[in-house]
Amino acid sequence: MKWFKWIVVAFFASTILSVIAYRFVPVYFTPLMFIRCGQQFSAGESVTLRHHWVPLKDISPSLPVAVMASEDQRFLEHHGFDFKAIEYAARRNREHPEKRKLGASTITQQTAKNVFLWPGRSWVRKGFEAYFTVLIELFWSKQRIMEVYLNSIEMGNGIYGADAVAEWHFHCQARDLSRSQCALVAATLPNPRRFNSSRPSGYMLTRRDQILHQMKFLGKFPE
């Protein structure tokens, strides 16, 4: 019991300190980046990791709005969990089991998963995700959450973050992404290794237009 107590104390201390540290320190690497590199190596592919950390002020102001329109329209209103979206997803999945499962992860939850955890759908991982989501909302501002999210999420095969996808898919910097390009990047986020923002399909172009329409109602992301 004594050792168990020390393990519990060490876990909470280390995780809380990590979250506080990442409030100020750039996130240069994530577990997913290492996992993808391992998968590429195992498959005999060349190991590709393209990632440049840039502050939020150096990212197009349209990109935060685009990802909110696509992923989490109540991001500025909730405290990490969108219970309305969770209720709707649960009801829809229950009533229409033949359709693709609808998720309700917020941008904060996705940030917690990308920065601190591993991909997967187990209840254990979801429990850790909820724990880190609470910590992130407690210690970070919405601006910091968005900054880390836009710098750490997968945006293509071996591409992570806004500046890398701007360079490799649009031949510009993150600050120069147009409103339409931002919506196109956001359209890939459900599956960025399947959907390529540099070679959009008809479905992606339709999804881009839907996101552009939703962006009109969200306004400007607060500084």
Contacts in CASP RR format, 6 or more apart in sequence:
PFRMAT RR
TARGET T0000
AUTHOR 0000-0000-0000
METHOD contacts of the structure
MODEL  1
MKWFKWIVVAFFASTILSVIAYRFVPVYFTPLMFIRCGQQFSAGESVTLR
HHWVPLKDISPSLPVAVMASEDQRFLEHHGFDFKAIEYAARRNREHPEKR
KLGASTITQQTAKNVFLWPGRSWVRKGFEAYFTVLIELFWSKQRIMEVYL
NSIEMGNGIYGADAVAEWHFHCQARDLSRSQCALVAATLPNPRRFNSSRP
SGYMLTRRDQILHQMKFLGKFPE
15 116 0 8 1.000
15 131 0 8 1.000
15 132 0 8 1.000
15 135 0 8 1.000
16 135 0 8 1.000
18 116 0 8 1.000
19 116 0 8 1.000
19 132 0 8 1.000
19 135 0 8 1.000
19 136 0 8 1.000
19 139 0 8 1.000
19 140 0 8 1.000
20 139 0 8 1.000
22 115 0 8 1.000
22 140 0 8 1.000
22 148 0 8 1.000
23 139 0 8 1.000
23 140 0 8 1.000
23 144 0 8 1.000
26 53 0 8 1.000
26 151 0 8 1.000
27 53 0 8 1.000
27 115 0 8 1.000
27 148 0 8 1.000
27 151 0 8 1.000
27 152 0 8 1.000
28 51 0 8 1.000
28 53 0 8 1.000
29 51 0 8 1.000
30 114 0 8 1.000
30 115 0 8 1.000
30 152 0 8 1.000
30 160 0 8 1.000
31 116 0 8 1.000
31 117 0 8 1.000
31 118 0 8 1.000
32 114 0 8 1.000
32 118 0 8 1.000
32 119 0 8 1.000
32 154 0 8 1.000
32 160 0 8 1.000
33 49 0 8 1.000
33 51 0 8 1.000
33 160 0 8 1.000
35 118 0 8 1.000
35 119 0 8 1.000
36 49 0 8 1.000
36 154 0 8 1.000
36 158 0 8 1.000
37 47 0 8 1.000
37 48 0 8 1.000
37 49 0 8 1.000
38 47 0 8 1.000
40 46 0 8 1.000
40 47 0 8 1.000
40 48 0 8 1.000
40 158 0 8 1.000
41 47 0 8 1.000
48 157 0 8 1.000
48 158 0 8 1.000
49 158 0 8 1.000
49 160 0 8 1.000
50 158 0 8 1.000
50 159 0 8 1.000
50 160 0 8 1.000
50 164 0 8 1.000
50 167 0 8 1.000
50 168 0 8 1.000
51 151 0 8 1.000
51 159 0 8 1.000
51 160 0 8 1.000
51 161 0 8 1.000
51 164 0 8 1.000
52 161 0 8 1.000
52 163 0 8 1.000
52 164 0 8 1.000
52 167 0 8 1.000
53 151 0 8 1.000
53 163 0 8 1.000
54 151 0 8 1.000
54 162 0 8 1.000
54 163 0 8 1.000
54 173 0 8 1.000
54 174 0 8 1.000
54 175 0 8 1.000
55 147 0 8 1.000
56 64 0 8 1.000
56 143 0 8 1.000
56 146 0 8 1.000
56 147 0 8 1.000
56 150 0 8 1.000
58 163 0 8 1.000
58 173 0 8 1.000
58 174 0 8 1.000
58 175 0 8 1.000
59 147 0 8 1.000
59 150 0 8 1.000
59 162 0 8 1.000
59 163 0 8 1.000
59 174 0 8 1.000
59 175 0 8 1.000
59 177 0 8 1.000
60 162 0 8 1.000
60 174 0 8 1.000
60 175 0 8 1.000
60 176 0 8 1.000
60 177 0 8 1.000
60 178 0 8 1.000
60 179 0 8 1.000
60 181 0 8 1.000
60 182 0 8 1.000
61 220 0 8 1.000
61 221 0 8 1.000
62 177 0 8 1.000
62 178 0 8 1.000
62 179 0 8 1.000
62 182 0 8 1.000
62 183 0 8 1.000
62 215 0 8 1.000
63 150 0 8 1.000
63 162 0 8 1.000
63 174 0 8 1.000
63 177 0 8 1.000
63 182 0 8 1.000
63 185 0 8 1.000
63 186 0 8 1.000
64 146 0 8 1.000
64 150 0 8 1.000
64 221 0 8 1.000
65 182 0 8 1.000
65 215 0 8 1.000
65 218 0 8 1.000
65 219 0 8 1.000
65 220 0 8 1.000
65 221 0 8 1.000
66 179 0 8 1.000
66 182 0 8 1.000
66 183 0 8 1.000
66 185 0 8 1.000
66 186 0 8 1.000
66 211 0 8 1.000
66 215 0 8 1.000
67 107 0 8 1.000
67 146 0 8 1.000
67 149 0 8 1.000
67 150 0 8 1.000
67 186 0 8 1.000
67 189 0 8 1.000
68 75 0 8 1.000
68 76 0 8 1.000
68 107 0 8 1.000
68 218 0 8 1.000
68 221 0 8 1.000
69 183 0 8 1.000
69 186 0 8 1.000
69 211 0 8 1.000
69 214 0 8 1.000
69 215 0 8 1.000
69 218 0 8 1.000
70 183 0 8 1.000
70 186 0 8 1.000
70 187 0 8 1.000
70 189 0 8 1.000
70 211 0 8 1.000
70 214 0 8 1.000
71 105 0 8 1.000
71 106 0 8 1.000
71 107 0 8 1.000
71 110 0 8 1.000
71 186 0 8 1.000
71 189 0 8 1.000
72 82 0 8 1.000
72 105 0 8 1.000
72 106 0 8 1.000
72 107 0 8 1.000
73 214 0 8 1.000
73 218 0 8 1.000
74 82 0 8 1.000
74 84 0 8 1.000
74 85 0 8 1.000
74 106 0 8 1.000
75 106 0 8 1.000
75 107 0 8 1.000
75 108 0 8 1.000
75 142 0 8 1.000
75 146 0 8 1.000
76 142 0 8 1.000
76 222 0 8 1.000
78 106 0 8 1.000
79 137 0 8 1.000
80 106 0 8 1.000
80 108 0 8 1.000
80 109 0 8 1.000
80 133 0 8 1.000
80 134 0 8 1.000
80 136 0 8 1.000
80 137 0 8 1.000
81 106 0 8 1.000
81 109 0 8 1.000
81 130 0 8 1.000
81 133 0 8 1.000
82 104 0 8 1.000
82 106 0 8 1.000
85 103 0 8 1.000
85 104 0 8 1.000
85 106 0 8 1.000
86 104 0 8 1.000
88 102 0 8 1.000
88 104 0 8 1.000
89 102 0 8 1.000
89 103 0 8 1.000
89 104 0 8 1.000
92 99 0 8 1.000
92 102 0 8 1.000
93 99 0 8 1.000
93 101 0 8 1.000
93 102 0 8 1.000
105 113 0 8 1.000
106 133 0 8 1.000
107 145 0 8 1.000
107 146 0 8 1.000
107 149 0 8 1.000
108 133 0 8 1.000
108 136 0 8 1.000
108 137 0 8 1.000
108 145 0 8 1.000
109 129 0 8 1.000
109 130 0 8 1.000
109 133 0 8 1.000
110 149 0 8 1.000
110 153 0 8 1.000
111 136 0 8 1.000
111 145 0 8 1.000
111 148 0 8 1.000
111 149 0 8 1.000
111 152 0 8 1.000
112 129 0 8 1.000
112 132 0 8 1.000
112 133 0 8 1.000
112 135 0 8 1.000
112 136 0 8 1.000
113 119 0 8 1.000
113 125 0 8 1.000
113 129 0 8 1.000
114 149 0 8 1.000
114 152 0 8 1.000
114 153 0 8 1.000
114 154 0 8 1.000
115 132 0 8 1.000
115 148 0 8 1.000
115 152 0 8 1.000
116 128 0 8 1.000
116 132 0 8 1.000
117 125 0 8 1.000
117 128 0 8 1.000
117 129 0 8 1.000
117 132 0 8 1.000
118 125 0 8 1.000
136 145 0 8 1.000
137 145 0 8 1.000
140 148 0 8 1.000
142 222 0 8 1.000
143 222 0 8 1.000
143 223 0 8 1.000
146 221 0 8 1.000
150 161 0 8 1.000
150 162 0 8 1.000
151 160 0 8 1.000
151 161 0 8 1.000
151 162 0 8 1.000
151 163 0 8 1.000
152 160 0 8 1.000
152 161 0 8 1.000
153 160 0 8 1.000
153 161 0 8 1.000
153 189 0 8 1.000
153 192 0 8 1.000
154 160 0 8 1.000
154 192 0 8 1.000
154 193 0 8 1.000
155 161 0 8 1.000
155 162 0 8 1.000
155 164 0 8 1.000
155 165 0 8 1.000
155 169 0 8 1.000
155 185 0 8 1.000
155 188 0 8 1.000
155 189 0 8 1.000
155 192 0 8 1.000
155 197 0 8 1.000
156 165 0 8 1.000
156 188 0 8 1.000
156 192 0 8 1.000
156 193 0 8 1.000
156 196 0 8 1.000
156 197 0 8 1.000
157 192 0 8 1.000
157 193 0 8 1.000
159 165 0 8 1.000
159 168 0 8 1.000
159 169 0 8 1.000
159 192 0 8 1.000
162 174 0 8 1.000
162 177 0 8 1.000
162 185 0 8 1.000
163 173 0 8 1.000
163 174 0 8 1.000
165 185 0 8 1.000
165 197 0 8 1.000
166 172 0 8 1.000
166 173 0 8 1.000
166 174 0 8 1.000
166 176 0 8 1.000
166 177 0 8 1.000
166 181 0 8 1.000
167 173 0 8 1.000
168 198 0 8 1.000
169 185 0 8 1.000
169 196 0 8 1.000
169 197 0 8 1.000
169 198 0 8 1.000
170 177 0 8 1.000
170 181 0 8 1.000
170 197 0 8 1.000
170 198 0 8 1.000
177 185 0 8 1.000
179 212 0 8 1.000
179 215 0 8 1.000
180 208 0 8 1.000
180 212 0 8 1.000
181 197 0 8 1.000
183 208 0 8 1.000
183 209 0 8 1.000
183 211 0 8 1.000
183 212 0 8 1.000
183 215 0 8 1.000
184 197 0 8 1.000
184 200 0 8 1.000
184 204 0 8 1.000
184 205 0 8 1.000
184 208 0 8 1.000
185 197 0 8 1.000
186 208 0 8 1.000
186 211 0 8 1.000
187 195 0 8 1.000
187 197 0 8 1.000
187 200 0 8 1.000
187 204 0 8 1.000
187 207 0 8 1.000
187 208 0 8 1.000
187 211 0 8 1.000
188 195 0 8 1.000
188 196 0 8 1.000
188 197 0 8 1.000
188 204 0 8 1.000
195 201 0 8 1.000
195 204 0 8 1.000
197 204 0 8 1.000
200 208 0 8 1.000
END
